């Protein structure tokens, strides 16, 4: 019995220590993720911006950001890093730094994603990738100019007729392929915006949220909530959706980060 005890105690202690290390790593990752989200949202007289990022217990590296380029243009982005923990948080912060540098060098969203992919592939291990949307809202031209790297669709609801459009231009995730193979698939799109038009960007943690019956929240429910509440402000829409997701999930465990960014053009 003494021999068995001498063997078991160190193993038990080692398992506890390993569990504690994992908890500490996840806590560090959550803190890193939180610290690199925007502290302040840019304010414009004719554009409402609202965003939320609700990390899961096992953080997955969701990311959103705003960069005010000048008095009438703002760059917006949302992304999801593969994996979790410190590694995911590290690559999220790496991509944030890269995009913050590139967004002031070029007005082309596709070029920003191409250059980001080159740098990411040079620095990240094979198998790590990021889905991303990067675009520029121009309030002078009243346009949204964007490109997509394998991310969820961009949702657009037009105030004129209430139609909801899922915009999904071609593009693969950052880090999935190098050079020409990545670059030839990136499509750049520019769409007009009118007063009270709504743009919504989100990560898959929203539509893949599971309730206690193991049912997905789903795109259809998301779209219906947005269409029913499109008259609300961007902040109110976000709050309404957050309550609906929370009510749907109930007591089920959250397995992925939930991130959403809402933009609404308003009258000057």
Secondary structure, 3 states (H helix, E strand, C coil): CHHHHHHHHHHHHHHHHHHHHHHHHHHHHHHHHHHCCCCCCCCECCEEEEEEEECCCCCCCEEEEEEEEECCEEEEEEEEECCCHHHHHHHHHHHHHHHHHHCCCCCCHHHHHHHHHHHHHHHCCCCCCEEEEEEEEECCCCEEEEEEECCCCEEEECCCCCCEEEECCCCCCECCCCHHHHHCCCCEEEEECCCCCEEEEECHHHHCCECCCCCECCHHHHHHHHHHCCCCCHHHHHHHHHHHHHHHHCCCCCCCCEEEEEEEECCC
